[in-house]
């Protein structure tokens, strides 16, 4: 509400009322009006109710405004309410109405003293931050009672002092009252200039009417009833005025609240829109407090922090914990200094992500300040792409400048009149001079006279119609030489106007001459097309019809050109459908060339093969035609087939040679294995023959040589048995004698049987098992043979003082058997071949240990016949471990033999056979 306009209106109305009552004073001053007891009772009651309502309304206004001056004015009205209540009490107790005119005068003295306190309170007025309602109620009650007490003092003391006294006393009291009112008006006016409160203005007006009332009361001397009536009217008016002011303030506040409510709704809608925009914007927005702690972050910031720094849970974290690279401790004071001045802080920052990539941001910071705390809204605009584009543009500009400086085209910028403003180095190089030399020189200065008018028209057409113009002209290069150029004139747009043009001219003298040469050579190229030995044909891409062919194609297919043209390719090449070659069509649509595509077709009952190269012909941005170059590769394929067959034959020959070499090595090894025991047996027999004639020799070494011959016989028997078994396994005639046997007992017995042999070599044999008894289907003889072979190898390659451990374990599906020694070990490159037939780590005939190379191969075959597998672990000079995994097989067994214990006596012979090639334990 406009307070100044309202003040003017109230002032005008008040002046009118003053003039009216002055006139009224003049006319009714001499009139006589009898005032009765009923009048005074109704008047005092009305004044009391009006003053009490005004006090309560002012009290409500104080609670709302929290202004101290409102409180003091309210207390003034509460005192008046007490005075009026005292009037009512006095009137009820004393029906002598003559005292009340004097009370209307003397009361002004009593509460003028209170007005002095009000004036002091208004002069020292300040805003109340917090209202103590209990204290306010006590003050209100006390003030009301104080008004009643003042009225009592007026009735008992002051009335007697004033009643029937000299006139000068009344004049003195009237002047004092009026002076106090003027002082109050001045203080309230000074306060009004600061507060601009319409309530204050109405209070000032009430004091003006109060002064008029004093005049009426003084003028009447308590004798004129009409003037007393006018004074009562003035009292009601100057008490109504502040009430009107408060009502106006309340209306204004209501309108303000309503407008604030409407603005709040609008603001809420805007905030919702802004919040929606904030949530959906690709820019990172967040709010931090003055310590740098994040209080809000939109999804873009969350995604940015997770992408660049792999950090989750942003809210409540300090920004320097999220972005370690920023020195927030130094940045925040600088930001606060700027933002606290109600300015927008802006800077560019660069961050390095976890992917080592640089990210550039334009950062804006704005402050949000309230009584409780300070907050800062931060907007981070990702300028990484713009930065990249700017860098690319700079590079592009440099490249463009380099291009214009290095290009062979003659580039010039001309103004509207066709005068040169810039020319490229290629222009000055061709015609001489420099860029400054040609400034403001017409571009047509060296154009041939026949072409000058044409070039000028083209320049004007380009500038006026704002379109590109292309043409050719003849330019003089020097005194004796002219060149042909093709020029392109492009308009330069400047603020919707053409500010000149760019003329790019290219020397086409060579092209002009080339056209003539091209016309001459066209026939030559046509002859080449016709003489090419390979087939050349042109296809239409949609219908796949043949559009053109060369004579070689006609000759190969045995058809005339007329019969081939407009024929579908699938009809020309019987048995080949090009439309099914979608991959080729996709490549060609991309403008790519396909080379070496092979097709086959039936020609005269013979299958022919072509190697075809496809080249796309693009028209209007689409694949229109396909140029094909085909070569008959039928004979080539035959040669390739023969080469392939030759390679297979060569491979087989090499395999046969390799097998022959392996066989030679095997026979050499077998020969050695056979010859060694035979030589030993033969030598022993020769010694016995020497001793035979000497019958008188008593201590002949028959036992010694008998053992030697027996051991070598075992060795021969072992070799022959292994060869027989290997042959049976290869031919499929090898059968296992399955039975339900205790495999733990079998392995334990055979292990204990070799202890004596191992001890002769100083080797400790250890048997350990986690399963005391385990019956499975197996061939006990073959299991013994497997274990004896592994133990034989272990003893053979373990030095004196070593140990051999046999360990057994099992689960629900299979049994695990381990034979581990502390011997010499096997090289890693030999681990893959030791189970192959006839393969040995040491293949030389002078090796330290004997053997045929069949044993481990046979062991592997026997394990696999039981459905198991064998593996090996070994380290040089640390020993080897052979691990057998043998499953629990379920099968129908014939001739199950449960009498394995009857064969224990044969173990010694088996051990002698398996250990026959270890001489140092016999």
PyMOL commands that set and color helices and strands:
alter all, ss='L'
color gray80, all
select helices_A, chain A and resi 3-28+37-65+68-93+98-123+133-162+167-195+198-220+225-280+299-309+319-322+328-339+384-406+425-431+443-446+449-465+509-531+551-557+561-564+569-572+578-580+582-589+634-692+702-731+743-753+755-760+780-796+828-830+855-865+900-914+919-921
alter helices_A, ss='H'
color red, helices_A
select strands_A, chain A and resi 284-289+294-297+345-352+358-369+374-382+410-414+420-423+469-478+481-494+497-507+535-540+546-549+594-603+606-619+622-632+739-742+764-769+775-778+803-810+814-821+869-875+879-887
alter strands_A, ss='S'
color yellow, strands_A
deselect
rebuild
show_as cartoon
